[in-house]
Amino acid sequence: MGMLSDIRVLDLSLRLPGPFCTLLMADHGADVITVIDPSLRGLNPFGDEPGLSPYERYLNRGKRSLTLDLKADAGRAIIRQLAATADVVIEGFRPGVAARLGVDAATLRGLNPRLVYCSLTGYGQDGPRAAAAGHDINFAAWSGILGLNGAAGGDPVPMPVQVADLFGGAMMAVTSILMALHARQRTGAGATLDVSMTDGALSLLSIHAAERLAGGAEPSRGAMPLSGQFPCYDVYRCGDGGHLAIAALEPVFWDRLLGALERPDLHPGQFATGEEGQRIRAEFHAIFATRSRDEWMAFLGPRDACVAPVLSLGEALDHPFTRARGMIVDVPLPSGDVEPQLATPFQCDGTRPAPGGPARPGAHDDEILSSLGFDAQAIAQLRRDGVIRA
C-alpha cells in the first residue's frame, strides 16, 4: 500500500507540469485517472502516436486513462460524476477555460466540498498576464531566472531542464495539494489552489531576491557567488576535454584541494574577483589540463574536497551511484517487456515504491465508466457518439 493509496486524483492537465505532478502521486499509490481529450492531442509536439513516446510512457505510468470529449455535454457530465468521488482535481487550462467547460472549481467543489482543486498555469488565475500563452522559457524569462543564466558578458542561455514547468509548476502543485489534503483532515473542507509556474520559478531566486529586496545590488549573469564569481566554485576543463565541478566554499575543502594540488600559494585567492580572480582561474585551468577528468577524480575523490565529474546524461544514468540509489527501475509494458525509467525521487522507510505500467490513452475507458454505473450498451453509445474515442 502506497502512502497515497486512499487518494483519488482526476487529472485534466496536458503536457508536462500537471502529468509530472500526478506521476509523483501515482508512484506513491494514488489512484490517478488521467483524462485525455483526443481533440487536444494535436497540441502535443512530442511523440508520433498517443501513448507511444518514451516520455508519455513515463508520465502515464501507474495511472488509469480515460478518453473523453470535454466539449460534449455527456463528457462534462462524466467529469462531474468522477469529481464527486475524487479527492483532487488538477487542471492546466488558461483561466476561464475550465469555467466554460463546466469543470471549474466552483462547479466541482459545489458537488464535492471536500475536493482539493488545483489550477496549474503559467501566470496564475489573476494579474495582467493571466490569459497569456507561454512555455517554460517564457516563465523563466518573466521570473528573472533566464536573465541570470549564462556566462558573464554573454547572452542569456536556455536551461537544459524545464525549471519553471517541473519545479515552479509540478513540485509546487504537489506540495500545495498535499498541504491542502493535510488541512482537510482537520477542517473537513477542500480547497481551491492557484499555482503559477512563474511564481514558483521566482521563488527559486530566494537568496538573491532576499538581498535585492533588502536594498542590495542587482545580481549579474555569471558573476554571482554560486555562478561564476569565485574561483573556488566553478567548472574547469581537464586534459581530455572533460570537466570538473569544484565547490570548495568552506575553508576546510579549500585547504584539502590546495593541499592535494600542492599549491598553498593560491590560498588567498579563494574568493578573489576581477583580475586576481581570473589569474587564480588560469592557474586552475593549467593544473587540470595536465590530467583527464577521470584521472583527476581518482586522485581528488578520496580527499573529500567537494569535487565532482561533470557527467553527460548517459554517464549519469549509468553511473554506479545512480544505480546504487535505485533511481533506475524496470517498468512493465503492456507488451510484456520491461523498460528502464527514472524512479520516484522520494523514499519512505528506506524503500521506493515499485511503479506501475504506463496507461495507453483510453485503456481504462470501460473500467472507469462501469464503475460509474454505465452498462456495456451505454458505453458503446458513448463510443459511437465520439464522447469516448479509444
N, C-alpha and C positions, 0 to 999 in steps of 0.2 A: 504494500500500500504506500503510495507516494504521499508527500506532505500535503498535497492539494487534492487528494482523491475525493474529497467531498465537495469540490468546487466545479461548477459547470460554467463554461465560458462560451459566449456566442461572438464569433469574430467576423465582423463585417468589413474588415480593412483589406487593403490591397498592398502590393509591392513589398517593401522590406520592413519598415518600422513596426507596424502592428503585428504582422505574422511572426517577427522575431520575438516580440513581447510574449505572444501566446505560445510560441515554441518553448520558451523557458518554463512556462506554466505547464504545458503538456508533458515536458520531460519529467516534471515532478508530480505527475499523477492527475492533473486537472483534465476533466472531460471537455475538450475543446472542439466545438463544431465550427468549422470554417465555412462560411457561406460564400460561394463563388457565383457571381453573375457572369455567365459566358459572354454577354454583350460587352463587358468591360475588358475582356481578355486582350483585345487589340491594343490596349494602352500599355501592355507589359512589354518592354523592349528586350527581355531575356527569354531564351528558350523557344524552340521551334513549335513544340506541341505542349499543350497544357499538362502540367504534372510530370513531364518527362525530363526537364533540365535538372542537372545536379543540384542547383540552388533551390529549386522547388521541392525536390525530394527531401532536402534538408529541412526547409522551412515547414513542410507539411507533415513531418514525421510525428507519430503518436496522436494525430488528430483524426476527427471524423469530418468528412467532406459532404456538403450539400450544395448542389447547383440550384439556383433559384433566380428567377427574373424579378428583381426588386421593383420594377416598374409596373408589374401586374398586380391587380388587387389581390388575387389569390396568393401571390408570393409574399406580399406585405402581411397578409393575414397569418401566414405560416410563421413569419418572423415574430409577430406578436404572440403567437402560441408558444414559441420557443422561449421568448423573453420572459414569459410569465413564470417559468420554472428555472430560469438561469440565475446565476449569482453575479455574473459580469457580462456586460456588452462592451465591446471595443469597436470603434469605427474611425475611419480616416478620411471621411468626406470633407470637402470645403464647408465652412459654416453655412447653414441654411439648406444644404442638400438633404441631410437626414430628415429635417422637418418636412421638406417637400415629398419625401418618400414615405412619410408617416412612421419613421423608425427613430425619431429623436428622443432625447432624454425625457422630456415632459410626457410624451405618449407612453413610452415603455415603462417608465417609473410609475406612471399612473396605474398601470396594470400590475406592477410588482414593486411596491415601495422599498423592498429590501435590495433592489438591484443597484449594483455599482456600475455606473455608465461612464465610460472613458472616451472622450473625444481627443484624438491624437492628430494634430495638424501642424503645418509648418509655422504658422504665425499666431495661433491661438484663436479663440472664439470672438474676440473683440479687438479693437485697436485699428489703426489706419491701414494695416496690411492684411487684415483677417481674410479677405476674399481673394488675395493674390495667389497666383501659382508659384511653385518653387520646387526645388530639389535640394539635396544635401549641400551642394556647393553654394547655393543661394543662401541657405540658412546659416552656413558657416560664415559667409560674407557679411550678412547683416549682424551677426553676433560679435564680430571683431576677430574671430579666430583666424579666418583665412588671411586677413591683412597682416597677421603676425607670423604666418607660416612661410618659411623660406630663408635664404641666406641674406646676410647684411648687404645692402646695396643692390640686391636683386629684386625681381618681381615676386609677388605672392605666388605660391605653388599649391595646386590642388593636393589635398591629402589622400593617401592611399587607402584609407578606410573611411566609411561614412560616419564621421563623428557625430554629426547632428542627428542623423537618422537613428543610429544604434544607441548612442549614449543619451544625447539630448532628447530623443524620442522614446525608443523601446525601453531602455533601462529606467527612465523617469516614469514611464507609463506603468511598468510592472511594479515599481516601488510605490507609486501613488495608489494603485489598485490594492496592493497588499495592506497598505496602511488603512485604506477605506474598509477593507474586509475586517481588519482587526477592530476598527472603531464600531463596525456594525455588531460585533459580538457584545458590545457594551450598550449600544443605543437601540439596536434592532432596526435601524434605518440605513438605507443605502446612501449613495452619494453621486453627484454629477462632477466629473473630473475634466478639467481643461488642461491638457498637456500640449505645450508648444515646443516644437523641436528647436526653434530659435532661442526661446527662454532657457531650455535645457543646455544648449550649446554655450550660451553666455555664462551659465553657472560654472562651466569648466574653467573659465578665466578667473576663478575665485581669488587667488592670491594677488594677481595683477590688478584686478578690478578693485580689490580692497585698498591697495596702495594708491591707485589713481583717484578713487573716490575720496580718499583722505587728503588729497591735495598733492600727491606725488607726481613724478614726471610721467609722461606718456611713454609706455614701453615701445621699443624699436625692434623691428623684424631682425632676427639673427643676432641680437645684442642684449637679450635678457639673461638673467643669471643661469637659467636652465636651458637656454637655446643659443649658445654661442658666445656669451660674454666672457667666460673664464676658460683658460687652458685646461683646468683640472676637470672640466665637464664638457667633453667634446668627442668627436669622431675622428679617428686618424687612419690614414691609408697605410697598408702594410706592403711588403715587398712583392707579394704575389697578386696585388690588386684587391685583396680583401680588406676588411676594415675592422677596427676595434672601437668599442664604445667605452670611454673612460669616464668614471663618475666618482673621482676621488675628492669629494667635497669636504669630508671631515679630515682633520689633521692626521688621524691615525692611518687612514687609507692613503693619503698623500705621502706620508712618510714611508709606508710599505712600498708604494710604487717607485719612489725615487731610490729607496734602498735597493730594490731589485735591479733597477736600471743603473745603479752605481753613479747617480747624478745628484748628489746632495747640493751642488751649486745651483740647481733650479728651484730649491726650496722656497725662496722669496717670491717666486712667480706664480704661486697657486692661483691667486685671484687678480693677476696682472691684466690690465686692459691697454688699449692703444698700442703704441709701437712696442712697448715691452711685452704686452700680451702676444703680439704677433711674433716676436723673437722667440718666446717660450714655445709657441706652437711650432715654429720652424724647427726648433731643436727636437721636439717630439716626432715630427714628421720624418726627420732624418734618422732618428733612432729606430722607429718602427719600420722604416723602409729596408732595414737590414735582415728581416726575417719574414716568413709568411705569417698569415693570420693564425693558422693552427699551431705553428711553432711558438708564436708569442703566447697563445693560450696555454700550451703545455708548460711554458716557463712561468707565466704570471698567474695562472689559475690557482695554483696551490698557495700563493701569497695572500689571497683574500683581500685584494686591493680594489674591489668594485670595477673589475674589467670583464667585458663580455664580448664574444664574437658577434659581428653583425651578420645574421643569418639570412639567407634567402627564405622565401616561404616554404619551398620544398625541403630545405635543410631543417627549418623549424618543425615541420610536420613529422619528419623522420627522425628527429633527434632523440636520443635515449631519454633525455629529461622529459620531453613531451610524452613519450610512450610510458615512462615510469609513472607519470602523474595520471595516467588513464584518460588523457584528453583526446584520444582517437578510439572510437568504438565501432564495432561492426553492426550495421543496421540491416535488418531483414527486408528484402524487397518482395513485392508481390510475385515475382517470377520464381522465388525460392532461393535466389542468390543473396549474397550479402554485399554491402557497400560500406567502406570506411567513411566515417563522418566525424566532425568535431563533437565531442561530448558536451553536456551542460557544464558550465564553469563552477557550479555550486556543488559542494559536498555536504553531506549530513551524516554524522556519526562515522566519518571515515570512508564513506562509500558514495558513489554516484549512481543514480538510478539508470536502469537499462532502458534505452529509448525504444519506442515503438516504431513500427514500419511507417513509411510515407503513405499518405492518403491520396489516391488519384482523384481528380475532380469528379464529384458525384458518386464516389464509390459507396457512400452510405445513404444515398437518397432514400431508398426503400426502407432501410432500417430506421432512419430518423422519422420519416413520415409515418411509419407503422406505429412508432411509439407515441405519436400524437393522435392516433385513432383512425388514420386513413387506411382503408382496406385496399386490396390489390386493384379493384376496379377504379377507385378514386385516384390512386397513384397513376394508373395507366392514363386516365383522363387528363391529369396534370401534365403528363408527358406529351400527350397529343396536343394539348393547348400551348406547349412550349414554356410552361411555368417552371418545370424541371427539364433538364436537357441532357442528362447523362444516360 
